[in-house]
Amino acid sequence: MDSYRVTAFGAPLALQSEPTPVPTGRQVLVRTTGCGVCHSDVHLHEGSFDLGGGKKVDMTRSLGLPRTMGHEIVGEVVGLGEGVDPGEAAVGQHRVVFPWIGCQQCPVCKSGDEHLCNQPRALGINCDGGYASHVLVPDPKYLFAFDGLDENLAATYACSGLTAYGALKKAREAVRNGGDLLIIGAGGVGLSGVRMAEAVTGVKPIVADLDKSKWAAAREAGAREVIDPTDPESGKALYRMTNGGVAAAIDFVGAAASFTFGFNALRKSGRLVIVGLFGGSASLPVPMIPLKNATVMGSYVGNLDDMHELMTLARSGKVPGLPIATRPLADANEVLSSLAAGKIVGRVVLRP
């Protein structure tokens, strides 16, 4: 099998060839037909996430070089371990891979939230992922059918779709009795949130993005209005537009400026959901949290139940499409550079 691997943080991915693995036990071997490139791959490639003030989250131990990145994986089942029953998976099936795998032994995993496990085995992060011709999946329960969907689009549901869906479920609680929804950032994950917002929450979102080249895609995905958060008048306009602030804001950027804009946009009892990992730190007057009766919370991808719900929703045809470009796997380094520079609208899927 061939793979493009991180062999040194920040250095170009290296093409490596090795014997194709043979699945054992409950393992399933998938021949990769597509793998989406996520913005978190940029940070993983660098080896850290920026916390601001010179502080960083060190990912070098988690990755354990060399590592094959890529967690938005779609492919064909080509091998089964001896412990896989015929009804669970079959050679020739085309499936999306759920990558957020935990230890399956700790209380968090047993509660159903293995994506939050403290000893994760996530594909493309802690274990080798989809920037390769083949991927070894530890159990057939992590494979999802995508009948009727384009396979490149289906690949994105494993991260950008699932992440957006998980955040929208949290925002849905805040808008269920009426109110507006603000989505900050119309990049790959943010655009996924825009396109499924109405189906999940019942509300067409207002979208804030400083890059006007993404506005048309946001409107096409279902945005009711698009604003520039850096415009000095945008805060006042948003306040008037929403009659006092939004019920929920989802920050798909995760920077100091986007956090501040999102919190300031909340009405009383509003909820701010932080998803993005752009980095930095923000200052917030503590009294404003109780005075607004506001909720500030994080959202990290989703669990297996969320993935089942998302795939059911996707196959229902209620979710608008996402701009997707395909590139050869050999272009992985170029795609990562373009994504880091903010030059990609929607998602790029690498195809071996």
DRENTORLO-920098 format. One record per residue (C-alpha): x, y, z; residue number from 1. Coordinates in steps of 0.2 Angstrom, whole numbers, plus 5000, padded with zeros to 4 digits. Layout:
REM DRENTORLO-920098
[marmi [X, Y, Z], NUM],
...
//
This chain:
REM DRENTORLO-920098
[marmi [5000, 5000, 5000], 1],
[marmi [5005, 5018, 4997], 2],
[marmi [5003, 5032, 5009], 3],
[marmi [5008, 5050, 5011], 4],
[marmi [5014, 5052, 5029], 5],
[marmi [5020, 5065, 5041], 6],
[marmi [5038, 5061, 5045], 7],
[marmi [5043, 5077, 5052], 8],
[marmi [5031, 5091, 5058], 9],
[marmi [5029, 5105, 5046], 10],
[marmi [5039, 5096, 5032], 11],
[marmi [5031, 5090, 5016], 12],
[marmi [5021, 5073, 5017], 13],
[marmi [5032, 5059, 5012], 14],
[marmi [5026, 5045, 5000], 15],
[marmi [5030, 5028, 5008], 16],
[marmi [5026, 5011, 5002], 17],
[marmi [5024, 4995, 5013], 18],
[marmi [5015, 4979, 5013], 19],
[marmi [4996, 4980, 5013], 20],
[marmi [4990, 4975, 5030], 21],
[marmi [4980, 4959, 5033], 22],
[marmi [4964, 4961, 5044], 23],
[marmi [4963, 4950, 5059], 24],
[marmi [4949, 4948, 5072], 25],
[marmi [4936, 4961, 5070], 26],
[marmi [4946, 4972, 5058], 27],
[marmi [4940, 4977, 5041], 28],
[marmi [4952, 4982, 5027], 29],
[marmi [4946, 4997, 5016], 30],
[marmi [4953, 5002, 5000], 31],
[marmi [4952, 5021, 5000], 32],
[marmi [4943, 5029, 4986], 33],
[marmi [4942, 5046, 4994], 34],
[marmi [4948, 5056, 5009], 35],
[marmi [4943, 5074, 5013], 36],
[marmi [4956, 5086, 5019], 37],
[marmi [4951, 5095, 5035], 38],
[marmi [4958, 5111, 5042], 39],
[marmi [4963, 5102, 5058], 40],
[marmi [4975, 5092, 5047], 41],
[marmi [4984, 5108, 5044], 42],
[marmi [4987, 5110, 5063], 43],
[marmi [4991, 5091, 5065], 44],
[marmi [5004, 5093, 5051], 45],
[marmi [5011, 5107, 5061], 46],
[marmi [5011, 5097, 5077], 47],
[marmi [5001, 5109, 5088], 48],
[marmi [4986, 5120, 5091], 49],
[marmi [4988, 5138, 5095], 50],
[marmi [4981, 5143, 5112], 51],
[marmi [4987, 5161, 5111], 52],
[marmi [4999, 5171, 5122], 53],
[marmi [5013, 5159, 5115], 54],
[marmi [5005, 5144, 5122], 55],
[marmi [5001, 5128, 5111], 56],
[marmi [4993, 5111, 5113], 57],
[marmi [5007, 5099, 5108], 58],
[marmi [5001, 5085, 5097], 59],
[marmi [5018, 5078, 5093], 60],
[marmi [5015, 5063, 5106], 61],
[marmi [4997, 5060, 5100], 62],
[marmi [5003, 5058, 5082], 63],
[marmi [5018, 5047, 5085], 64],
[marmi [5027, 5049, 5069], 65],
[marmi [5027, 5043, 5055], 66],
[marmi [5008, 5046, 5054], 67],
[marmi [4996, 5045, 5039], 68],
[marmi [4983, 5059, 5042], 69],
[marmi [4966, 5059, 5034], 70],
[marmi [4950, 5056, 5044], 71],
[marmi [4936, 5059, 5031], 72],
[marmi [4937, 5042, 5023], 73],
[marmi [4926, 5033, 5010], 74],
[marmi [4931, 5017, 5002], 75],
[marmi [4928, 4999, 4997], 76],
[marmi [4928, 4984, 5009], 77],
[marmi [4942, 4972, 5002], 78],
[marmi [4946, 4962, 5017], 79],
[marmi [4938, 4955, 5033], 80],
[marmi [4945, 4948, 5049], 81],
[marmi [4940, 4931, 5055], 82],
[marmi [4929, 4938, 5069], 83],
[marmi [4918, 4948, 5057], 84],
[marmi [4901, 4940, 5054], 85],
[marmi [4894, 4940, 5036], 86],
[marmi [4879, 4952, 5041], 87],
[marmi [4891, 4965, 5047], 88],
[marmi [4902, 4969, 5032], 89],
[marmi [4905, 4961, 5015], 90],
[marmi [4919, 4962, 5003], 91],
[marmi [4914, 4974, 4989], 92],
[marmi [4903, 4986, 5000], 93],
[marmi [4907, 5004, 4998], 94],
[marmi [4906, 5013, 5015], 95],
[marmi [4910, 5029, 5025], 96],
[marmi [4922, 5026, 5039], 97],
[marmi [4918, 5034, 5057], 98],
[marmi [4936, 5038, 5062], 99],
[marmi [4933, 5044, 5080], 100],
[marmi [4937, 5028, 5089], 101],
[marmi [4941, 5027, 5108], 102],
[marmi [4948, 5013, 5119], 103],
[marmi [4931, 5006, 5121], 104],
[marmi [4935, 5001, 5139], 105],
[marmi [4934, 5018, 5149], 106],
[marmi [4918, 5025, 5156], 107],
[marmi [4917, 5039, 5143], 108],
[marmi [4918, 5025, 5129], 109],
[marmi [4905, 5015, 5138], 110],
[marmi [4893, 5030, 5139], 111],
[marmi [4893, 5031, 5120], 112],
[marmi [4905, 5046, 5118], 113],
[marmi [4921, 5037, 5113], 114],
[marmi [4925, 5052, 5102], 115],
[marmi [4929, 5060, 5119], 116],
[marmi [4940, 5046, 5125], 117],
[marmi [4956, 5051, 5134], 118],
[marmi [4965, 5037, 5126], 119],
[marmi [4959, 5039, 5108], 120],
[marmi [4963, 5028, 5093], 121],
[marmi [4956, 5040, 5080], 122],
[marmi [4960, 5036, 5062], 123],
[marmi [4971, 5049, 5054], 124],
[marmi [4977, 5056, 5071], 125],
[marmi [4982, 5042, 5084], 126],
[marmi [4981, 5028, 5071], 127],
[marmi [4985, 5029, 5052], 128],
[marmi [4971, 5036, 5041], 129],
[marmi [4965, 5040, 5024], 130],
[marmi [4980, 5048, 5015], 131],
[marmi [4983, 5031, 5009], 132],
[marmi [4978, 5017, 4997], 133],
[marmi [4971, 5007, 5011], 134],
[marmi [4965, 5009, 5029], 135],
[marmi [4963, 4996, 5043], 136],
[marmi [4947, 4999, 5052], 137],
[marmi [4946, 4990, 5069], 138],
[marmi [4927, 4985, 5069], 139],
[marmi [4913, 4984, 5056], 140],
[marmi [4902, 4995, 5067], 141],
[marmi [4912, 5010, 5061], 142],
[marmi [4907, 5008, 5043], 143],
[marmi [4891, 5017, 5036], 144],
[marmi [4882, 5015, 5020], 145],
[marmi [4879, 5030, 5010], 146],
[marmi [4866, 5023, 4997], 147],
[marmi [4861, 5037, 4984], 148],
[marmi [4874, 5049, 4989], 149],
[marmi [4890, 5055, 4980], 150],
[marmi [4904, 5046, 4988], 151],
[marmi [4915, 5062, 4988], 152],
[marmi [4901, 5071, 4998], 153],
[marmi [4898, 5056, 5009], 154],
[marmi [4917, 5056, 5014], 155],
[marmi [4914, 5073, 5021], 156],
[marmi [4901, 5067, 5033], 157],
[marmi [4914, 5058, 5044], 158],
[marmi [4921, 5075, 5050], 159],
[marmi [4914, 5091, 5043], 160],
[marmi [4896, 5085, 5042], 161],
[marmi [4897, 5076, 5059], 162],
[marmi [4905, 5091, 5067], 163],
[marmi [4892, 5103, 5060], 164],
[marmi [4878, 5091, 5065], 165],
[marmi [4884, 5089, 5083], 166],
[marmi [4885, 5108, 5085], 167],
[marmi [4868, 5111, 5077], 168],
[marmi [4860, 5099, 5089], 169],
[marmi [4867, 5110, 5104], 170],
[marmi [4861, 5126, 5095], 171],
[marmi [4844, 5118, 5092], 172],
[marmi [4840, 5118, 5111], 173],
[marmi [4843, 5137, 5111], 174],
[marmi [4832, 5141, 5096], 175],
[marmi [4818, 5128, 5099], 176],
[marmi [4806, 5142, 5107], 177],
[marmi [4810, 5155, 5093], 178],
[marmi [4825, 5165, 5089], 179],
[marmi [4839, 5167, 5076], 180],
[marmi [4854, 5157, 5073], 181],
[marmi [4871, 5164, 5068], 182],
[marmi [4885, 5154, 5060], 183],
[marmi [4902, 5161, 5060], 184],
[marmi [4914, 5155, 5047], 185],
[marmi [4909, 5148, 5030], 186],
[marmi [4924, 5137, 5027], 187],
[marmi [4923, 5118, 5025], 188],
[marmi [4915, 5114, 5042], 189],
[marmi [4905, 5130, 5043], 190],
[marmi [4897, 5128, 5026], 191],
[marmi [4892, 5110, 5031], 192],
[marmi [4883, 5119, 5046], 193],
[marmi [4875, 5131, 5034], 194],
[marmi [4868, 5118, 5022], 195],
[marmi [4860, 5107, 5036], 196],
[marmi [4855, 5121, 5048], 197],
[marmi [4837, 5122, 5043], 198],
[marmi [4835, 5103, 5042], 199],
[marmi [4842, 5101, 5060], 200],
[marmi [4836, 5117, 5069], 201],
[marmi [4821, 5123, 5058], 202],
[marmi [4830, 5140, 5056], 203],
[marmi [4839, 5148, 5041], 204],
[marmi [4855, 5155, 5048], 205],
[marmi [4863, 5172, 5047], 206],
[marmi [4881, 5169, 5042], 207],
[marmi [4896, 5180, 5046], 208],
[marmi [4912, 5178, 5036], 209],
[marmi [4925, 5191, 5032], 210],
[marmi [4930, 5183, 5016], 211],
[marmi [4917, 5189, 5003], 212],
[marmi [4923, 5175, 4991], 213],
[marmi [4913, 5163, 5002], 214],
[marmi [4897, 5173, 5002], 215],
[marmi [4889, 5166, 4987], 216],
[marmi [4892, 5148, 4993], 217],
[marmi [4885, 5152, 5010], 218],
[marmi [4869, 5159, 5001], 219],
[marmi [4868, 5144, 4990], 220],
[marmi [4869, 5133, 5005], 221],
[marmi [4854, 5141, 5013], 222],
[marmi [4860, 5157, 5022], 223],
[marmi [4846, 5169, 5025], 224],
[marmi [4859, 5184, 5026], 225],
[marmi [4878, 5185, 5025], 226],
[marmi [4887, 5199, 5035], 227],
[marmi [4905, 5204, 5037], 228],
[marmi [4910, 5203, 5055], 229],
[marmi [4924, 5215, 5053], 230],
[marmi [4913, 5229, 5047], 231],
[marmi [4911, 5242, 5062], 232],
[marmi [4892, 5243, 5059], 233],
[marmi [4889, 5224, 5058], 234],
[marmi [4886, 5222, 5076], 235],
[marmi [4872, 5235, 5076], 236],
[marmi [4865, 5229, 5060], 237],
[marmi [4864, 5211, 5068], 238],
[marmi [4856, 5218, 5083], 239],
[marmi [4842, 5226, 5073], 240],
[marmi [4840, 5211, 5062], 241],
[marmi [4837, 5199, 5076], 242],
[marmi [4828, 5211, 5087], 243],
[marmi [4840, 5211, 5101], 244],
[marmi [4853, 5197, 5097], 245],
[marmi [4853, 5179, 5092], 246],
[marmi [4847, 5164, 5102], 247],
[marmi [4862, 5154, 5097], 248],
[marmi [4879, 5157, 5088], 249],
[marmi [4890, 5143, 5082], 250],
[marmi [4908, 5148, 5080], 251],
[marmi [4916, 5137, 5066], 252],
[marmi [4932, 5148, 5066], 253],
[marmi [4938, 5147, 5084], 254],
[marmi [4948, 5163, 5085], 255],
[marmi [4949, 5177, 5097], 256],
[marmi [4939, 5189, 5086], 257],
[marmi [4926, 5176, 5081], 258],
[marmi [4923, 5171, 5099], 259],
[marmi [4921, 5189, 5104], 260],
[marmi [4909, 5193, 5090], 261],
[marmi [4899, 5178, 5093], 262],
[marmi [4897, 5181, 5112], 263],
[marmi [4892, 5200, 5109], 264],
[marmi [4879, 5194, 5096], 265],
[marmi [4870, 5184, 5109], 266],
[marmi [4853, 5189, 5116], 267],
[marmi [4850, 5186, 5135], 268],
[marmi [4849, 5167, 5138], 269],
[marmi [4859, 5165, 5122], 270],
[marmi [4871, 5150, 5118], 271],
[marmi [4888, 5151, 5110], 272],
[marmi [4894, 5135, 5103], 273],
[marmi [4913, 5135, 5100], 274],
[marmi [4919, 5122, 5086], 275],
[marmi [4933, 5130, 5077], 276],
[marmi [4952, 5127, 5082], 277],
[marmi [4960, 5142, 5073], 278],
[marmi [4968, 5147, 5089], 279],
[marmi [4972, 5161, 5100], 280],
[marmi [4964, 5167, 5117], 281],
[marmi [4950, 5179, 5120], 282],
[marmi [4946, 5191, 5135], 283],
[marmi [4928, 5191, 5141], 284],
[marmi [4922, 5201, 5156], 285],
[marmi [4916, 5188, 5168], 286],
[marmi [4900, 5198, 5174], 287],
[marmi [4893, 5198, 5157], 288],
[marmi [4890, 5179, 5157], 289],
[marmi [4878, 5180, 5172], 290],
[marmi [4871, 5196, 5166], 291],
[marmi [4867, 5189, 5149], 292],
[marmi [4862, 5172, 5157], 293],
[marmi [4873, 5166, 5143], 294],
[marmi [4880, 5148, 5140], 295],
[marmi [4897, 5146, 5132], 296],
[marmi [4901, 5128, 5127], 297],
[marmi [4912, 5118, 5116], 298],
[marmi [4907, 5105, 5103], 299],
[marmi [4919, 5091, 5096], 300],
[marmi [4913, 5081, 5081], 301],
[marmi [4900, 5068, 5087], 302],
[marmi [4897, 5050, 5093], 303],
[marmi [4891, 5035, 5084], 304],
[marmi [4873, 5039, 5087], 305],
[marmi [4875, 5056, 5080], 306],
[marmi [4883, 5048, 5064], 307],
[marmi [4868, 5036, 5062], 308],
[marmi [4856, 5051, 5063], 309],
[marmi [4867, 5062, 5051], 310],
[marmi [4868, 5048, 5038], 311],
[marmi [4849, 5045, 5039], 312],
[marmi [4846, 5064, 5037], 313],
[marmi [4859, 5065, 5022], 314],
[marmi [4850, 5050, 5013], 315],
[marmi [4833, 5059, 5015], 316],
[marmi [4838, 5072, 5003], 317],
[marmi [4835, 5087, 5015], 318],
[marmi [4853, 5093, 5015], 319],
[marmi [4859, 5104, 5001], 320],
[marmi [4875, 5099, 4993], 321],
[marmi [4893, 5106, 4997], 322],
[marmi [4905, 5113, 4984], 323],
[marmi [4918, 5098, 4982], 324],
[marmi [4933, 5097, 4972], 325],
[marmi [4943, 5081, 4969], 326],
[marmi [4962, 5080, 4968], 327],
[marmi [4974, 5066, 4966], 328],
[marmi [4982, 5060, 4983], 329],
[marmi [4999, 5065, 4976], 330],
[marmi [4993, 5083, 4977], 331],
[marmi [4991, 5081, 4996], 332],
[marmi [5005, 5094, 5001], 333],
[marmi [4998, 5107, 4989], 334],
[marmi [4980, 5105, 4995], 335],
[marmi [4986, 5107, 5013], 336],
[marmi [4995, 5123, 5009], 337],
[marmi [4980, 5130, 5000], 338],
[marmi [4969, 5126, 5014], 339],
[marmi [4981, 5134, 5027], 340],
[marmi [4981, 5150, 5016], 341],
[marmi [4962, 5150, 5016], 342],
[marmi [4961, 5148, 4997], 343],
[marmi [4948, 5133, 4997], 344],
[marmi [4929, 5135, 4997], 345],
[marmi [4920, 5120, 5002], 346],
[marmi [4930, 5104, 5003], 347],
[marmi [4944, 5095, 4993], 348],
[marmi [4943, 5076, 4993], 349],
[marmi [4959, 5067, 4989], 350],
[marmi [4958, 5051, 4978], 351],
[marmi [4972, 5038, 4977], 352],
//
